[in-house]
């Protein structure tokens, strides 16, 4: 979860683009402003972000097809600074065929996380963006014409924007509909309320969740909602947490693979040192129920295989490994993690995907990764990457 508070003003499709304020360009001719009459494609990325690396070929192809467009990759949330980004870009060489810059540091007296640079604060936060890679396209009028994840950006849209034929008002209406459907503003408000609490005040966190759910009942069934409350309940009362997990499972069971999603969310909490063994065992029970129902539709399994280049079965085995490890069953956890790697390897998964599976083995038991190594594309512990997006969780987020 990003610690950046909810924005006072929004940056949505139709908004005037903010100034371009970066520390340095490490590749390509520097650009000091958003220039009217020129289309700009601004991609936010990081060297540690696996999905960001996967978006590089498409951006390089986009720049080659539309040389009049300024494609700029802005590195954000980097721990190794300008030198680390420059080394990464130099290693990529011509494969990264567009301008690359590094976010400017925030002023010393700025509130919020010191790792949030100027571009994060003035572009991503006002757009309610908490994950990368993320793209904003600025049209010739200097307005945001398109905003979203790079895999959703079609070259036909860029062509229309370049030609002045893109319907920005229609795009703004679609974005508003999506934000309403996904409860974007409500989620940000909840997260901002949680960030104001003391890190160890689980009772206050539960109260904040309940207040948010009373105002917006749908929020309870979102990723940040019910599972977040479940974590806080587990800190207070194991029995109450068990009952609440059963309630979430009953609700999730109405969806095609809602149980699997719930188990995945519970497993994802282990990256923050949670859940405890009892909550992890509940996750295993939910996962078992998902298996009884077939886990996921064939279409969803096919999508995972297409995106990751490995069978969904590998992801399921890894999920069970994470939950088993959190429950204290290291031996069986390692067997499932190694099985996940073997499935992915036999299916011809790429090095980045295999590195992720290898890292899971190594986290369960150091030195157990196939080949004895961890991949360079595995994100640091303070990040969570899922569904093609990496999000900052800043170590152990309070809520």
PyMOL commands that set and color helices and strands:
alter all, ss='L'
color gray80, all
select helices_A, chain A and resi 50-65+81-95+118-127+150-152+155-163+168-181+184-195+202-215+217-221+226-236+238-252+258-272+277-292+298-308+312-326+330-346+351-364+370-372
alter helices_A, ss='H'
color red, helices_A
select strands_A, chain A and resi 22-27+40-45+70-75+99-103+131-132+134-138+144-148+383-386+389-392
alter strands_A, ss='S'
color yellow, strands_A
deselect
rebuild
show_as cartoon
